[in-house]
Amino acid sequence: MSQYKLYNLTSQQKKELDNGLLLPVMEEFYSLQGEGYNTGKAAFFLRIGGCDIACSWCDVKESWNAAMHPLAKTEDIIKRALEYPAKSIVITGGEPLMYNLGPLCEGLKKGGAKIFIETSGAYPLSGHFDWICVSPKPKSPPRRELLLLADELKVIVQQTSDFKWAEDNAALVKTKCILFLQPEWSRFRIILPDIVDYIKQNPKWQTSLQSHKFMNIP
């Protein structure tokens, strides 16, 4: 059974969910990556429902309750994802690693896709990815093995005390991991000057901005 409790499922649905053959899909869309290292690149986004971390500033709180989102067959998700010109697939949430992503990744790989995941790192890795972005959350700290695999560390900064949290996690990633500080959207204008000053003093970091919100795209 998935680590996130879903209600009113048949025994067959529970089995398929556990085996990664069904996934609760909140939304799917084709757009441009708005954050981090791959900003501006076209990609198909798959947002999987379910998250038990519940950050107060989360801008997709509707993703938290997986039971609110329909279960989709993984094979159907794969077919839809591969229909678009860009063969870059971003798997996000919610917290996507609450589920078995092995079959999803296997099918996407067979279709020639590159797979990117955005995760808090709080759950074990399942599936194979071309790019792993870990966005660590203090309420549920990332697993050490996820930090060691991260290609990108993206820390959300709501207040200046978050810089220490950022450094604590940066000390655990591999040398080639790219480090980003991203202002929490509702405090963007307030906290951005502090982020700029911090990066000027600590140039191993870069800024990540939610450019899709400025462009008014998904």
Secondary structure, 3 states (H helix, E strand, C coil): CCCCCCCCCCHHHHHHHHCCCEEEEEEEEEEECCCCCCCCCEEEEEEECCCCCCCCCCCCHHHCCHHHCCEEEHHHHHHHHCCCCCCEEEEECCCHHHCCCHHHHHHHHHCCCEEEEEECCCCCCCCCCCEEEECCECCECCCHHHHHHCCEEEEEECCCCHHHHHHHHHCCCCCCCEEEEEECHHHHHHHHHHHHHHHHHCCCEEECCCHHHHHCCC
